[in-house]
Amino acid sequence: MADRRTVLLDAAVEVVADQGLGGLTHDAVDAQAGIPIGSTAELFPTDQTLVEGVTQRCIEREMQMATGPHAEVEASPEGLASAFGAFADRALGEDRAVTLARYMLHAEAARTPSLRPFYAVGADEADTWALDLVRRAGSQHPERDVGIMANYVTGLVFHELALPTPDPDVAGRVRTLIDALGWRAA
């Protein structure tokens, strides 16, 4: 069973996905989690700490979406394409609430400078992990390619949330992108 912090933050992710950041209140999280009023405020006493907690939880869950049940992704063009495809499938399916919440938090970081450093720490963790993987998979320009691939998949997922297509074939599209970037076998 998940610890109390995780339960509360997962409920908060659902609140943000359903109601936007304007709906993120301590009482709304308590209601979503089905716990007594005031429980969320015990762990996250301010609005800022609650938003920071939701941001961190989205980052944690996105890392799980990227790796699936295993901590390793095959360091090859096919392995990366497959991982990005699986990530997008989850982002648009079972973890849609995480995706919606993340995009709302991303937009809020653009409006609220105090959130940027906190948001950037999680992004740096993911980028460090991805950079090593992309390098081992054969990229000759890993710093460039991580940004290109991440922005491509982020944009594709964003587009698919609003205007879904029957089969976005993210893995196939990412494999085409990797080929266009000129990777060599590692």
Secondary structure, DSSP 8 states (H G I E B T S, - for coil): ---HHHHHHHHHHHHHHHH-GGG--HHHHHHHHT--TTHHHHH--SHHHHHHHHHHHHHHHHHHHHHTTSS---SSHHHHHHHHHHHHHHHHTTTHHHHHHHHHHHHHHHH-GGGHHHHHHHHHHHHHHHHHHHHHTT-SSHHHHHHHHHHHHHHHHHHHHHS--S---HHHHHHHHHHHHT----
